Structures are given as structure tokens and as C-alpha cells.
Amino acid sequence: MNEKAEKLLSEIVGLSLPLADVHRGTIDDWAPERPPATIAYGAVGTKLVDIFDELDPNTRRSIFALVEDGMQSDDEATGTAVATGLIEALAGRASRTGRWERVRAELGSLSRSHAEAWLQG
């Protein structure tokens, strides 16, 4: 994972202890190697859906704003990690657990567009 993708993921998980815990767990699972960016971001996306209703609304907005920033990144690796890791994991989990409409409402326009396209196959 490149430096920009690592920095963004650190910012996201820094906003929530459960997200930080799942990220640490992913790192531990892959040790001594580093997890691929899509795996690390995907684990966070899945957990984000699992804790969605527990998050303070301001924290949730901050997380989704960072996700949208990642989608808009001029760094291709970061954008790819966010899209194919976090967004796709989040969309899949949200649609399977009946939370899609609530999660969808929090997504920025690029994030929402990618998630909807991915869900349509």
C-alpha cells in the first residue's frame, strides 16, 4: 500500500475504535507481510456497515467525507483501494444486511455512483 493510501486509511480508522481494531487485526493476520490495500480497505468497509448504527452521526459524516476524498484522490492507487476495497465491501455487506438505503444516504456522489454500479453487476 502506498503512502497516500496508508495515510487515508489511518485517518479513517482513527475516527473509530472498532475500525481501528479491525484494521489492526487485518495487519496481524497478514504479518509479517503487509495486507494488500484492497484487503485492508475492504475489512474496514465491512466493519463500517456492521457498526453503522452505533456511530455518532458526526463521526459517520466525517468517515464518509474521508471515503469520498479517497474516491476523488489524484493518486490512482488510493482511489482504487477505496473503490474496489472499501466501497465494494461496504455496498455488498450493506445490501446483504438490509442497511443499503441508510448507508447509501451517507455516501458522497462518486462513492454512491461506484457502489450502485457495482451492485448492479
Secondary structure, 3 states (H helix, E strand, C coil): CCHHHHHHHHHHHCCCHHHHHHHHHHHHHHCCCCCCHHHHHHHHHHHHHHCHHHCCHHHHHHHHHHHHHHHCCCCHHHHHHHHHHHHHHHHHHHHHCCCHHHHHHHCCHHHHHHHHHHHCC
